[in-house]
Amino acid sequence: MKLLVAYATTDGQTRKIARFAADRLAGLGHAVELLNLEDAEGLDLSRFDGAILAGSLHAGGYQKTLVRFATEAAADLAQMPTLFLAVSLSAAGDDLDDWSGLRTCLADFKAATGWTPARVEHVAGAFRFSEYDFFRAWAMRRIADQKGETVEPGKDKEYTDWAALVLALDDWLVGLTPRVKAGAVSAG
C-alpha cells in the first residue's frame, strides 16, 4: 500500500517520531512518503491508501502548518484511513488534569480543522534542551520541576515509548486495504 506520513515539528521530536513511523511502515513492505507539512502545498492525497499525520502540542495548540493542512485536506482525509499522532509531554504522565487538557486540545483541533482522525494516538514527546533558546530552556526546566521530573540543563530527555508506538502502528495497519481509485476498473 502507498502510505503518507506527514508531520509538523517545533523542536524535532515529532520529526523523529514521524521518521520512525515511516521506517516501520516501509520495513513492513509498504511504499511510504515522509513529508514535512511545510512542503505539502499541492499534495494530491488521492495517491495514498492511508495517511498518518503527526504534530506536537505547544501552549495549548498544534503547529499552524498542521492546522492549515488538516483544514484544507479535511474532506480528502475523511475518505481514507487516518491516524493522528498527537505528540506532547503531557502524554508521558498519568496526571488526570493533563489528560483532560489533551482531550480538550484535541477537540479544539477537530473543531478548528473540520477533520476527525479515524484514530488518535497520544505519543509522549521529549525535552529537547539542545533545541531551546535560553528563555524556553528556563521555562521547560520550570515545567519539569513542577511535574517532579529531574532534567539536566542542556541534556535532552526523551519520553517517547517506541515499543508502544510500534504496537499502535501495527494495530492501525490491521484491516487497511488499498483504496479503489476513481476510474479504476476491477478485473473479474
Residue pairs with C-beta under 8 A, 6 or more apart in sequence:
1 30
1 31
1 49
1 50
1 176
1 177
1 178
2 30
2 31
2 32
2 33
2 47
2 48
2 49
2 178
3 25
3 30
3 31
3 32
3 33
3 48
3 49
3 50
3 51
3 52
4 32
4 33
4 35
4 43
4 45
4 48
4 50
4 51
4 52
5 18
5 21
5 22
5 25
5 32
5 33
5 34
5 35
5 51
5 52
5 54
6 18
6 34
6 35
6 36
6 37
6 40
6 43
6 51
6 52
6 53
6 54
6 69
7 14
7 15
7 17
7 18
7 34
7 35
7 36
7 37
7 53
7 54
7 55
7 66
7 85
8 14
8 36
8 37
8 38
8 54
8 55
8 56
8 62
8 63
8 64
8 65
8 66
8 69
9 15
9 18
9 36
9 55
9 56
9 63
10 56
10 58
10 63
11 56
11 126
11 128
11 131
11 132
12 128
12 131
13 56
13 87
13 125
13 126
13 128
13 158
13 160
14 54
14 55
14 56
14 85
14 87
14 125
15 36
16 160
17 54
17 85
17 87
17 123
17 160
17 165
18 34
18 52
18 54
18 85
19 34
20 162
20 165
21 52
21 54
21 85
21 165
21 169
22 32
22 34
24 165
24 166
24 169
24 170
25 32
25 169
25 173
26 32
28 170
28 173
33 48
35 43
37 53
37 55
37 63
37 65
37 66
37 69
38 65
40 65
40 69
43 73
45 51
45 73
45 76
45 77
45 80
46 76
46 181
46 182
48 80
48 179
49 80
49 81
49 176
49 177
49 178
49 179
50 80
50 81
50 82
50 83
50 176
51 77
51 80
51 81
51 82
51 83
52 82
52 83
52 84
52 85
52 172
53 66
53 69
53 70
53 77
53 82
53 83
53 84
53 85
53 117
54 84
54 85
54 86
54 87
54 123
55 62
55 63
55 66
55 84
55 85
55 86
55 87
56 62
56 63
56 86
56 87
56 88
56 125
57 86
57 87
57 88
57 90
57 102
57 105
60 101
60 105
60 108
61 67
61 105
61 108
61 109
62 86
62 105
62 109
67 109
67 112
67 113
70 77
70 109
70 113
70 114
70 115
71 112
71 113
71 114
71 115
73 115
74 113
74 114
74 115
77 115
77 117
78 115
78 116
79 179
80 179
81 118
81 172
81 176
82 117
82 118
82 119
83 117
83 118
83 119
83 120
83 121
83 168
83 169
83 172
84 117
84 119
84 120
84 121
85 121
85 123
85 165
86 102
86 106
86 120
86 121
86 122
86 123
87 123
87 124
87 125
88 102
88 122
88 123
88 124
88 125
89 124
89 125
89 126
89 127
89 143
89 159
90 98
90 99
90 101
90 102
90 122
91 102
91 122
91 123
91 124
91 125
91 159
92 124
92 125
92 159
93 147
95 147
102 122
106 120
110 116
110 117
119 172
121 165
121 168
123 160
123 161
123 165
124 159
124 160
124 161
125 159
125 160
126 156
126 157
126 158
126 159
126 160
127 140
127 144
127 149
127 151
127 156
127 157
127 158
128 156
129 137
129 140
129 151
129 153
129 154
129 155
129 156
129 157
130 154
130 156
132 140
137 153
137 154
140 151
141 151
141 153
144 150
144 151
144 157
149 157
151 157
180 186
